[in-house]
Amino acid sequence: MKNVLEYLENVKTNNLVIDKNGSISYQKLLENSKKIGSGLGKFVKNNDPVPVYMEKGIKALEVFMGALYAGGFYSLLNVGLPKMRLEQIIGVLDVDYIITDNEHLEAAEEFFSDKKIILYEDLIKEEIDEELLSNIRRKKVDLDPVYANFTSGSTGVPKGVIVGNRSIIDFVDNFVDTFGIDSTDVIANQAPFDFDVSVKDIYSSLKCGATLQIIPKSMFSFPTRLLDYL
């Protein structure tokens, strides 16, 4: 195994990914990711960054996987960050496009006025181009990047930390075995998608076909509500 997309492609269970807006099967997640990948694959070059300005949730996951199908790597732009911080991150990524959804379109147009805004709602309407996706996959190696997260460290200047397929696969395979995670588990995702801890949640669920429950951010302001939710 050399690509994390194989986790998604190999899921055999009927379990779901669930967020505050609804749920989706892994089979539908795969289908939607391929649609998005087919759209992005028309212009994303091999190992290009794909900035994603969206809330964490099912749609963001679809775009993440779609970016990988397109041959690029994803980087979540947290919608709670101030404009200056977002501009710094985009400056490091050095791309001329942003992926967002209708919910965040107005803010994206304000914060990234010099970038091409590409909507999730348009990408999800694309036809799956299996030939394109196959040609892209043939170029990939296990050291290619999967995502870039940003940390300001001690200087206040964003630094992108890139993590590749092999690093995730080696870690997740051992993590799942160590903790005995399988398809009967329900994994609660608390960590933001721009924080490395979320990798345990996302990719352990994909590897095992476990149910992934993305906990709404609002729950963490009300501990009693969170406990009831859990």
Buried (B, 14 or more C-beta within 10 A) or exposed (E): EBBBBBBBBEBEBEBBBBBEEEBBBBEBBBBBBBBBBBBBBEEBEEBBBBBBBBBBBBBBBBBBBBBBBBBBBBBBBBBEBEEEBBBBBBEBBEBEBBBBBEBBBEBBEEBBEEBEBBBBEEBBEBEBBEEBBEEBBEEBEBEBBBBBBBEEEEEEEBEBEBBBBBBBBEBBBEBBEEEEBEBEBEBBBBBBBBBEEBBBBBBBBBBBBBBBBBBBBEBEEEEEEBEEEE
